[in-house]
């Protein structure tokens, strides 16, 4: 598998056509068959692979930051009679198990960012289904706020995964069907086993789409819906902010590799299955006004740092599958982190750009939560685990904070009490103290920096070894963790990280981690005669009929 890079730009898009008409943007899928991410398959029928989804994720991101004038986005197809056939089956069939699972996770995160744009950014997505929307194609439509299906006798929505491939829709489709669109369970059952899907009036009556329109009036209907969203959405003040390339410096040194960004660096020791991410705190005075923040643009610390961390995390997932443990470190001035936090939160109350920076930060922290690597935060005297960067420690499975003569300190800011919720809808502190919610309220009054031993007493760190034990205790913890089964750790961590209430988001990722992860390894799907393996051949698949 060649190395995957996740940065792109509209000038380099191969599969997506993005156009603008005042406050309405048009995002048209026009997947080029002979330009897959890697050789070995053809992207027929507007099917997608990771390369297509990287472009989609970039487009959604740029619309939010670079095009504040856009209030409605029409997602449609530039190809006749097909909206999107979903994830390319031959790509999935030829991929490793780890790639399939990470691919589904990435596409889920992209669709969640699209939904967040609808709910938080005043950019409303309309799926204009001018052809068949199958599998992941319909899942993309489900992430949109409104679905219009062309009633032309052939356009349909379908989930063919179970009847044809012996797998599940991997991008949240089943959850959105019954939780978001509230489709009746019995109808959802029929729909999810009907390979040819559902068309026209029945699709609307079953709540699978919001409306159907004859072909002669389809474009007019879609435009009217877009205009209605535009009219109901306030305009944003101020120009957009360009997102330039991050341009990390990548390096190799013997058995180690890594990348240095401006605020984030990552080093990887493949032999030890270990990665270290170090995040630097902000420099200079925080912006005191929306104009000052706009002048900093994409170089503003929260935005630049979170984009860098996000890029490093997806790089780890796809390009470093053997890495089992990530050590999270910070360097800098904790007081500066807290000052920047308070400035951003104050500006985000009234300024759309500040709010988008905050939402970007939230998405990055969620990406960290959902990364299937063990995470240990290492707090040392030179660390700045405060406010936003203390969220990194709270996302970790454990935090080791050095005590003794020269000890680590941690600090809290308003950022730790709600602005950056997890997938479960709670702050990381509220999730940590699920049994003692009053402690979270008490901590809100904690204005001073907290030394390692006090942080241990307050439940903010896991261990606080002193000068004598520090190196040995951390070393042993690392050695023990990387010696354990990666499969067992992935399952254990996914269960422990998301205590508290269930949400659509936690259901999507829990079901992906459990059922789809399991099904992707079962012979009924990927065995020599499994449905995914046999897809496109004249013979029928062979199943082990025993239920488990």
VENRA-V46198 format. One record per pair of residues at least 6 apart in sequence whose ideal C-beta (glycine too) atoms are under 8 Angstrom apart, sorted by the first residue. I is the first residue (numbers start at 1). J is the second residue. If there is no record, write none. Layout:
# VENRA-V46198
((I/J) (I/J))
This chain:
# VENRA-V46198
((1/38) (1/96) (1/99) (2/38) (3/319) (4/37) (4/50) (4/54) (4/315) (4/318) (4/319) (5/315) (6/54) (6/57) (6/311) (6/314) (6/315) (7/58) (7/245) (7/246) (7/311) (8/54) (8/55) (8/58) (9/58) (9/245) (10/18) (10/58) (10/59) (10/62) (13/55) (13/58) (13/59) (14/32) (14/35) (14/51) (14/55) (15/29) (15/30) (15/31) (15/32) (15/35) (15/43) (15/48) (15/51) (15/52) (15/55) (16/27) (16/28) (16/29) (16/30) (16/52) (16/55) (16/56) (16/59) (17/26) (17/27) (17/28) (17/30) (17/78) (18/25) (18/26) (18/27) (18/28) (18/59) (19/25) (19/26) (19/28) (20/26) (20/67) (20/70) (22/69) (23/69) (23/70) (23/71) (23/72) (23/230) (23/235) (24/70) (24/71) (24/72) (24/73) (24/74) (24/223) (24/226) (24/227) (24/230) (25/63) (25/67) (25/70) (25/72) (25/73) (25/74) (26/73) (26/74) (26/76) (27/56) (27/59) (27/73) (27/74) (27/75) (27/76) (28/76) (28/77) (28/78) (29/46) (29/48) (29/52) (29/75) (29/76) (29/77) (29/78) (29/79) (29/83) (29/84) (30/46) (30/77) (30/78) (30/79) (31/43) (31/46) (31/47) (31/48) (31/52) (31/79) (31/84) (32/43) (33/42) (33/43) (33/44) (34/42) (34/43) (35/43) (35/51) (36/42) (36/43) (36/49) (36/51) (36/88) (36/91) (37/49) (37/50) (37/51) (37/91) (40/90) (40/91) (40/94) (41/49) (41/88) (41/90) (41/91) (41/94) (42/90) (43/49) (43/52) (43/88) (44/85) (44/88) (45/79) (45/82) (45/84) (45/85) (45/132) (46/77) (46/79) (46/82) (46/83) (46/84) (46/85) (46/131) (46/137) (47/84) (47/85) (47/86) (47/87) (47/88) (47/89) (47/91) (47/137) (48/56) (48/84) (48/86) (48/87) (48/88) (48/136) (49/87) (49/88) (49/91) (49/103) (50/103) (50/106) (50/318) (53/103) (53/106) (53/107) (53/110) (56/110) (57/106) (57/109) (57/110) (57/113) (60/110) (60/113) (60/114) (60/117) (61/113) (61/243) (61/360) (62/243) (63/70) (63/73) (63/117) (63/123) (64/117) (64/121) (64/123) (64/356) (64/359) (65/240) (65/241) (65/242) (65/243) (65/298) (65/353) (65/356) (66/240) (66/241) (66/242) (66/243) (67/240) (68/236) (68/238) (68/239) (68/240) (68/352) (68/353) (69/235) (69/236) (69/240) (70/123) (71/122) (71/123) (71/124) (71/229) (71/230) (71/233) (71/235) (72/123) (72/124) (72/125) (72/126) (72/225) (72/226) (72/227) (72/229) (72/230) (72/233) (73/117) (73/123) (73/124) (73/125) (73/126) (74/126) (74/128) (74/222) (74/226) (75/125) (75/126) (75/127) (75/128) (75/140) (75/141) (75/144) (76/83) (76/127) (76/128) (76/129) (76/130) (76/222) (77/83) (77/84) (77/130) (77/131) (79/131) (80/131) (81/131) (81/132) (81/154) (81/155) (82/131) (82/132) (83/127) (83/129) (83/130) (83/131) (83/132) (83/133) (83/137) (83/141) (83/155) (84/133) (84/134) (84/136) (84/137) (84/140) (85/132) (85/134) (85/135) (85/137) (86/134) (86/135) (86/136) (86/137) (86/138) (86/139) (87/103) (87/107) (87/135) (87/136) (87/170) (87/171) (89/165) (89/532) (89/535) (89/536) (90/535) (90/536) (92/100) (92/103) (92/532) (93/526) (93/532) (93/533) (93/535) (95/103) (96/321) (97/520) (97/521) (97/526) (98/321) (99/318) (100/170) (100/520) (101/372) (101/512) (101/513) (101/516) (101/517) (101/520) (102/317) (102/318) (102/372) (104/170) (104/171) (104/512) (104/516) (105/317) (105/370) (105/372) (105/509) (105/512) (106/314) (106/317) (106/318) (107/136) (107/170) (107/171) (108/170) (108/171) (108/172) (108/508) (108/509) (108/512) (109/363) (109/366) (109/367) (109/370) (111/139) (111/140) (111/142) (111/143) (111/171) (111/172) (112/143) (112/172) (112/363) (112/505) (112/508) (113/363) (114/125) (114/143) (114/144) (115/143) (115/145) (116/359) (116/363) (117/123) (117/125) (118/124) (118/125) (118/144) (118/145) (120/355) (120/359) (121/352) (121/355) (121/356) (121/359) (122/233) (122/234) (122/236) (122/352) (124/145) (124/146) (124/229) (124/233) (125/143) (125/144) (125/145) (125/146) (126/144) (126/145) (126/146) (126/147) (126/148) (126/222) (126/225) (126/226) (126/229) (127/133) (127/140) (127/141) (127/144) (127/146) (127/147) (127/148) (128/148) (128/150) (128/218) (128/222) (129/141) (129/147) (129/148) (129/149) (129/150) (129/155) (129/157) (129/209) (130/150) (130/155) (130/218) (131/150) (131/154) (131/155) (132/154) (132/155) (132/156) (132/157) (132/158) (132/197) (133/140) (133/141) (133/149) (133/155) (133/156) (133/157) (133/158) (134/156) (134/157) (134/158) (134/159) (134/160) (134/197) (135/158) (135/159) (135/160) (135/161) (135/169) (135/173) (136/169) (136/170) (136/171) (136/173) (138/157) (138/158) (138/159) (138/169) (138/173) (138/197) (139/169) (139/171) (139/172) (139/173) (139/176) (140/171) (141/147) (141/157) (141/209) (142/172) (142/173) (142/176) (142/177) (142/180) (142/181) (143/172) (143/176) (145/229) (146/210) (146/225) (146/229) (147/208) (147/209) (147/210) (147/211) (148/209) (148/210) (148/211) (148/212) (148/213) (148/218) (148/221) (148/222) (148/225) (149/155) (149/156) (149/157) (149/199) (149/200) (149/203) (149/204) (149/209) (149/211) (149/212) (149/213) (150/212) (150/213) (150/214) (150/215) (150/218) (151/199) (151/200) (151/201) (151/212) (151/213) (151/214) (151/215) (152/214) (152/215) (152/218) (153/199) (153/200) (154/199) (155/199) (156/196) (156/197) (156/198) (156/199) (156/203) (157/197) (157/198) (157/203) (157/208) (157/209) (158/191) (158/194) (158/195) (158/196) (158/197) (158/198) (159/169) (159/173) (159/174) (159/177) (159/191) (159/192) (159/197) (160/195) (160/197) (161/167) (161/168) (161/169) (161/170) (162/168) (162/192) (162/193) (163/193) (163/194) (163/195) (164/195) (164/531) (164/535) (165/525) (165/531) (165/532) (165/535) (166/519) (166/522) (166/524) (166/525) (166/530) (166/531) (166/532) (166/541) (166/543) (167/516) (167/519) (167/520) (167/525) (167/531) (167/532) (168/174) (168/511) (168/515) (168/516) (168/519) (169/192) (170/512) (170/516) (172/504) (172/508) (172/512) (174/188) (174/192) (174/511) (175/504) (175/507) (175/508) (175/511) (176/504) (176/508) (177/183) (177/188) (177/191) (177/192) (177/208) (178/185) (178/188) (179/504) (179/507) (180/504) (181/207) (181/208) (182/207) (183/191) (183/206) (183/207) (183/208) (184/206) (184/207) (187/206) (187/207) (191/197) (191/198) (191/206) (191/208) (198/206) (198/208) (200/212) (201/212) (203/209) (203/212) (204/210) (204/211) (204/212) (211/221) (211/225) (213/220) (213/221) (213/222) (236/352) (237/352) (238/290) (238/294) (238/351) (238/352) (238/353) (239/294) (241/294) (241/297) (241/298) (241/353) (242/297) (242/298) (243/298) (243/307) (244/298) (246/261) (246/307) (246/308) (246/311) (248/259) (248/260) (248/261) (248/308) (248/311) (249/259) (249/260) (250/257) (250/258) (250/259) (251/257) (251/258) (251/259) (251/260) (255/269) (255/270) (255/271) (256/267) (256/268) (256/269) (256/270) (257/267) (257/268) (257/270) (258/265) (258/266) (258/267) (258/268) (259/265) (259/266) (259/312) (259/315) (261/308) (261/311) (261/312) (262/280) (262/304) (262/308) (263/279) (263/280) (263/301) (263/304) (263/305) (263/308) (264/277) (264/278) (264/279) (264/280) (264/305) (264/308) (264/309) (264/312) (265/277) (265/278) (266/275) (266/276) (266/277) (266/278) (266/312) (266/315) (266/316) (267/275) (267/276) (268/274) (268/275) (268/276) (268/320) (268/323) (269/275) (270/320) (270/322) (270/323) (272/482) (273/322) (273/323) (273/324) (273/325) (273/482) (274/323) (274/324) (274/325) (274/326) (274/327) (274/478) (274/482) (275/316) (275/320) (275/323) (275/325) (275/326) (275/327) (275/373) (276/326) (276/327) (276/329) (277/309) (277/312) (277/326) (277/327) (277/328) (277/329) (278/329) (278/330) (278/331) (279/305) (279/309) (279/328) (279/329) (279/330) (279/331) (279/389) (279/392) (280/305) (280/330) (280/331) (280/332) (281/301) (281/330) (281/331) (281/332) (281/333) (281/334) (281/336) (281/337) (281/384) (281/389) (282/301) (282/302) (282/305) (282/332) (282/336) (282/337) (282/340) (283/301) (283/336) (285/339) (286/336) (286/339) (286/340) (286/342) (286/343) (286/344) (287/293) (287/295) (287/296) (287/300) (287/343) (287/347) (288/343) (289/347) (290/347) (290/350) (290/351) (290/353) (290/354) (293/300) (293/344) (293/347) (293/351) (293/353) (293/354) (293/357) (294/353) (298/304) (298/307) (300/357) (301/340) (302/340) (302/344) (302/357) (302/358) (302/360) (302/361) (302/388) (303/357) (303/360) (303/361) (306/357) (306/360) (306/361) (306/363) (306/364) (307/360) (307/364) (309/364) (309/368) (310/363) (310/364) (310/367) (313/364) (313/367) (313/368) (313/371) (314/367) (316/323) (316/326) (316/371) (316/373) (317/371) (317/372) (323/373) (324/373) (324/374) (324/481) (324/482) (324/486) (324/489) (325/373) (325/374) (325/375) (325/376) (325/478) (325/481) (325/482) (326/371) (326/373) (326/374) (326/375) (326/376) (327/376) (327/377) (327/378) (327/478) (328/375) (328/376) (328/377) (328/378) (328/392) (328/393) (328/396) (329/377) (329/378) (329/380) (329/383) (330/379) (330/383) (330/384) (330/385) (330/389) (330/392) (331/382) (331/383) (331/384) (332/384) (333/384) (334/383) (334/384) (334/385) (334/386) (334/387) (334/389) (334/409) (334/410) (334/411) (334/449) (335/386) (335/411) (335/449) (336/384) (337/384) (337/386) (337/387) (337/388) (337/389) (337/411) (337/413) (338/386) (338/387) (338/411) (338/413) (340/387) (340/388) (341/387) (341/388) (341/413) (341/414) (341/415) (342/413) (342/414) (344/354) (344/357) (344/358) (345/358) (345/414) (345/415) (345/419) (347/354) (348/354) (348/355) (348/357) (348/358) (348/419) (358/419) (358/420) (361/388) (361/420) (362/419) (362/420) (362/421) (365/391) (365/392) (365/395) (365/420) (365/422) (365/428) (366/422) (366/423) (368/375) (368/392) (368/395) (369/395) (369/422) (369/423) (369/497) (369/498) (370/423) (370/509) (372/490) (372/493) (372/494) (372/513) (374/397) (374/481) (374/489) (374/493) (375/395) (375/396) (375/397) (375/398) (376/396) (376/397) (376/398) (376/399) (376/400) (376/477) (376/478) (376/481) (377/385) (377/392) (377/393) (377/396) (377/398) (377/399) (377/400) (378/399) (378/400) (378/474) (379/385) (379/393) (379/399) (379/400) (379/401) (379/402) (379/408) (379/410) (379/452) (379/461) (380/402) (380/408) (381/402) (381/406) (381/407) (381/408) (381/409) (383/408) (383/409) (385/392) (385/393) (385/399) (385/408) (385/410) (385/411) (386/410) (386/411) (386/412) (386/413) (386/449) (387/411) (387/412) (387/413) (387/414) (387/415) (387/416) (388/413) (388/415) (388/420) (390/410) (390/411) (390/412) (390/413) (390/416) (391/415) (391/416) (391/420) (391/428) (393/399) (393/410) (393/461) (394/416) (394/428) (394/429) (394/432) (395/428) (397/493) (397/496) (397/497) (398/462) (398/463) (398/477) (399/460) (399/461) (399/462) (399/463) (400/461) (400/462) (400/463) (400/464) (400/465) (400/473) (400/474) (400/477) (401/407) (401/408) (401/410) (401/452) (401/455) (401/456) (401/461) (401/463) (401/464) (402/408) (402/452) (402/464) (402/465) (402/466) (402/467) (402/470) (403/451) (403/452) (403/453) (403/456) (403/464) (403/465) (403/466) (404/466) (404/467) (404/468) (404/470) (405/467) (406/467) (407/451) (407/452) (407/453) (407/464) (408/451) (408/452) (409/449) (409/450) (409/451) (409/452) (409/455) (410/449) (410/450) (410/452) (410/455) (410/460) (410/461) (411/448) (411/449) (411/450) (412/443) (412/444) (412/446) (412/450) (416/427) (416/428) (416/429) (416/443) (417/427) (417/429) (417/440) (417/444) (418/427) (420/427) (420/428) (421/427) (422/428) (422/431) (422/498) (423/498) (423/503) (423/505) (423/506) (423/509) (424/431) (424/498) (424/499) (424/500) (424/501) (424/502) (424/503) (424/505) (424/506) (425/500) (425/501) (425/503) (426/434) (426/500) (426/501) (427/440) (429/440) (429/443) (430/437) (430/440) (430/500) (431/498) (431/499) (431/500) (432/459) (433/439) (433/440) (433/459) (434/499) (434/500) (439/458) (439/459) (443/458) (443/460) (450/458) (450/460) (452/461) (452/464) (453/464) (455/461) (455/464) (456/462) (456/463) (456/464) (463/473) (465/473) (465/474) (481/489) (490/513) (491/513) (491/514) (494/509) (494/510) (494/513) (494/514) (498/506) (498/509) (498/510) (519/525) (520/526) (522/530) (523/529) (523/530) (523/544) (524/530) (524/531) (524/541) (524/543) (524/544) (525/531) (525/532) (525/533) (526/532) (526/533) (527/533) (527/542) (529/539) (529/541) (529/542) (530/541) (530/542) (531/541) (531/543) (533/541) (534/540) (534/541))
